[in-house]
């Protein structure tokens, strides 16, 4: 599998400690319950947020104040508490999903590699909004595209594999029994999206339940 695996009892704490030690100049955030827990913990860490540019690694095409919005969650859990140098909204990047994806692609190209990208792992092996069998998995040029499938509500915007490959550090946080099968497939180099993520460094923070050790 790609990257280093660390089995830790406290994934949330390990993630917060990692970000504080890395002091990234830019970070891309994720969605989901584990991500929310990570960001709430991260808000109390000593990070020079005034120097950090924030991106979203993927987003549903919903209003930022919608409960389904990754950005909305990240603002409540972290961003509105720490006031980073800049927050680049995916939903606010354009009037239509295609316009927003193109604008965010251009933004990433202008900015250059994101220092740290936070990723999760779905029970089906997806990460960001790169779903099994979806067309975004085949993208080799664009950094941000629209994507979706019948199993996940709402059209999404997402970083592509090329965007993730540019990043300095891709950090997966994986918790719970419901992720055990998906993580086992990643570890076995199975054909699931998360297994194909590359970056300058890839790190997996996994609790014993998800690692099948509990």
C-alpha positions in Angstrom: 0.0 0.0 0.0 1.0 3.6 -0.4 2.4 5.4 2.6 3.1 4.8 6.3 0.6 3.2 8.6 0.4 4.2 12.3 -2.0 2.3 14.5 -3.0 4.7 17.3 -5.6 4.6 20.0 -6.4 8.3 19.6 -6.6 9.1 15.9 -8.1 12.5 16.6 -5.4 13.5 19.0 -2.7 12.1 16.7 -4.0 14.1 13.8 -4.1 17.4 15.8 -0.6 16.8 17.1 0.6 16.1 13.5 -0.8 19.3 12.1 0.7 21.3 15.0 4.1 19.7 14.4 4.0 20.2 10.6 2.8 23.8 10.8 1.6 23.7 7.2 1.3 26.9 5.2 -1.7 25.4 3.4 -4.2 22.7 4.2 -7.1 21.0 2.5 -9.9 19.8 4.7 -12.3 16.9 4.5 -15.8 16.0 5.7 -17.4 13.4 7.9 -17.7 12.6 11.6 -14.1 11.8 12.1 -13.0 15.0 10.4 -15.3 17.0 12.6 -13.8 15.4 15.7 -10.3 16.1 14.3 -11.0 19.8 13.6 -12.6 20.4 17.0 -9.5 19.0 18.6 -7.2 20.9 16.2 -8.8 24.2 17.2 -7.1 24.0 20.6 -3.7 23.3 19.2 -0.9 25.9 18.7 -0.9 26.5 14.9 0.0 29.8 13.2 -3.3 30.0 11.5 -2.7 33.6 10.5 -0.2 32.1 8.0 -2.4 29.2 6.7 -4.4 29.1 3.5 -7.3 26.7 3.7 -8.8 24.7 0.8 -11.6 22.1 0.7 -10.6 18.7 -0.7 -14.2 18.0 -1.7 -17.6 19.4 -1.2 -21.3 18.7 -1.9 -23.1 21.2 -4.2 -25.2 22.6 -1.3 -25.2 26.0 0.4 -22.5 26.4 3.0 -25.1 26.7 5.8 -26.6 23.4 4.8 -26.0 20.6 7.3 -24.4 18.5 4.5 -21.8 21.1 3.7 -18.2 20.1 4.4 -17.2 23.7 4.5 -20.0 24.6 6.9 -18.9 21.8 9.2 -15.3 22.9 9.0 -16.2 26.5 9.8 -18.2 25.5 12.9 -15.7 23.1 14.2 -12.5 25.0 13.4 -12.2 27.8 10.9 -14.5 30.4 12.7 -12.5 29.8 15.9 -9.0 30.1 14.5 -9.3 32.7 11.7 -6.9 31.4 9.1 -5.2 33.7 6.5 -7.7 32.7 3.8 -10.4 30.1 3.3 -11.1 29.2 -0.3 -14.7 27.9 -0.7 -15.5 25.3 -3.3 -19.2 26.1 -3.2 -18.5 29.8 -3.6 -16.1 29.4 -6.5 -18.7 29.6 -9.2 -22.4 29.9 -10.0 -22.6 26.3 -11.4 -20.8 23.1 -10.4 -18.8 23.1 -13.6 -17.8 26.8 -13.2 -16.8 26.2 -9.6 -14.7 23.2 -10.5 -12.9 25.1 -13.3 -12.3 28.1 -11.0 -11.0 25.9 -8.2 -8.7 24.0 -10.6 -7.2 27.4 -11.7 -6.9 28.5 -8.1 -4.9 25.3 -7.2 -2.7 25.7 -10.2 -1.9 29.3 -9.2 -1.3 28.4 -5.6 0.8 25.4 -6.2 1.0 22.2 -4.0 -1.1 22.1 -0.9 1.2 21.4 2.1 -1.2 19.0 3.9 -4.4 17.3 2.7 -6.7 15.6 5.1 -8.5 12.6 3.8 -11.0 10.1 5.1 -11.9 6.5 4.1 -15.5 5.5 3.2 -16.7 1.9 3.9 -16.7 1.5 0.1 -13.1 2.6 -0.2 -13.7 6.1 -1.5 -11.8 9.1 -0.4 -12.5 12.8 -1.0 -15.4 12.4 -3.5 -13.6 9.8 -5.6 -16.1 7.0 -5.6 -15.6 3.4 -6.9 -16.4 3.2 -10.6 -16.9 7.0 -11.0 -15.5 8.9 -14.0 -13.3 11.1 -11.8 -11.0 8.2 -11.1 -9.8 8.3 -14.7 -8.9 12.0 -14.7 -5.2 12.6 -15.3 -5.1 16.3 -16.2 -7.6 18.4 -14.1 -7.0 19.0 -10.4 -10.7 19.5 -9.5 -13.7 18.0 -11.2 -17.4 17.4 -10.5 -18.3 13.9 -9.5 -21.1 11.7 -8.1 -22.8 8.4 -8.1 -26.2 6.9 -7.1 -24.9 5.8 -3.7 -24.0 9.3 -2.5 -26.4 12.2 -2.3 -25.7 15.5 -4.0 -23.3 16.3 -6.9 -19.8 16.9 -5.6 -16.6 18.8 -6.4 -13.5 17.0 -5.6 -9.7 17.0 -5.8 -8.5 14.4 -8.3 -5.7 12.0 -8.0 -3.3 14.5 -9.8 -4.2 17.2 -7.2 -3.5 14.8 -4.3 -0.3 13.7 -5.9 1.0 17.3 -5.9 0.5 17.6 -2.1 3.3 17.6 0.4 1.5 15.3 2.9 -1.8 13.4 2.5 -3.1 12.3 5.9 -5.9 9.7 6.2 -7.8 9.4 9.5 -9.6 6.1 9.8 -11.7 5.0 12.8 -14.2 2.4 13.7 -15.3 -1.2 12.9 -17.2 0.0 9.8 -14.0 0.9 8.1 -12.2 -2.4 8.8 -13.1 -4.1 5.5 -12.2 -1.0 3.4 -8.9 -0.5 5.2 -8.1 -4.2 4.7 -8.6 -3.8 1.0 -6.4 -0.7 0.9 -3.7 -2.6 2.8 -4.0 -5.5 0.3 -3.6 -3.0 -2.6 -7.2 -3.7 -3.6 -8.8 -1.8 -6.4 -10.5 0.9 -4.3 -10.0 4.6 -4.8 -8.2 5.3 -1.5 -5.5 2.7 -2.4 -4.5 4.8 -5.4 -3.7 8.0 -3.6 -0.1 9.3 -3.9 1.6 12.4 -2.5 5.1 13.3 -1.5 4.2 11.6 1.8 1.2 9.6 2.6 0.3 8.8 6.3 -2.5 6.6 7.6 -3.6 7.2 11.2 -5.8 4.2 12.0 -7.4 3.0 15.2 -7.2 -0.6 16.3 -10.9 -1.2 15.4 -10.4 -0.1 11.8 -7.1 -1.9 11.6 -8.7 -5.2 12.7 -6.7 -5.4 15.9 -9.6 -5.1 18.3 
